Amino acid sequence: MAKLKQRRKIIKERPLSTRCLFCDAKKDPDYKDYENLAKYLSDRGRIFSRERSGVCAKHQRKLASEVKRARFLALLPY
């Protein structure tokens, strides 16, 4: 039981990314750059959360819409 609590503590204390990659590059996500968008998808095709991807709120919203657009055009899997 002590190991489980210790494991949870380690997971919670993991440092999160504080810099948005799109803000640093001064560009927005684009559906045409689907290789880059694929980095923000899990192996099941789900979009990573902001905490997992390290993207700011503005770019997370844009990222989600661009992933959905790329899926519609069959550039990314559903």
N, C-alpha and C positions, 0 to 999 in steps of 0.2 A: 504494500500500500504506500510505503514511503517513496518507493521508486516512481510510482505513478504521479504523486504530487510533485516530485522533483522534476519529472519530465514535463508536466504541464507548466511549471514555473519557467523552465528553460524556453519552451515554445513561446510563452507570453512575453518574455524579455528579449526576444529577437529584435534587433534594430531594423526599422523600416527605412526604405529609401525616402530621403527627404527632398530629392530633386526630381522634377518632372523632365523626362527625356525630350519631350516635345518643346517645353519651354526653353530648355538649354539650346536646342537646335533652332529655335525660333521658326518653327513650321508646325503645321497642323497635320493630323493623320489624313491619309488620302486612300481611297479604295483601290486606286491603280497600283499602289505599292503594297500588294497583298503579301509579299514575303515578310515585310516588316509587321504587318497586322497579325500574321500567324504567330508571332512571338507572344501576343497577348491572349491567345486561346489555349485552353487545356487540350489534352490528347482526346478528350471527348467532344471538343468543339465549343465548349462554353467560354464565355468572355470572362477573364480574370477581374476580380474586384479592384478597387482603387488601392486598397492596402497591399494586395498581392502584386499588382503591376507597377505601383509607384508613380502613377500618373495623377496630375492635379484634377480637380472636379471638372473644370472647363474642358480639358482635353479628354477626360474619361467619357463625357457625354458625346463629344465629337467622335471618339474612337468607336463607341458602341454603334452610332449611326453609320459610320463608314464600314464597319464589319458587316452590318446587316445589308448594306448596299452591295458589298463584294459577294456576300452569300447569294443575293438575288441574281447577280450576274454570273454565278457559278465559278467564281474565282476562289472561294473558300468553302469548306464543307459546313453543313448545318449541324 
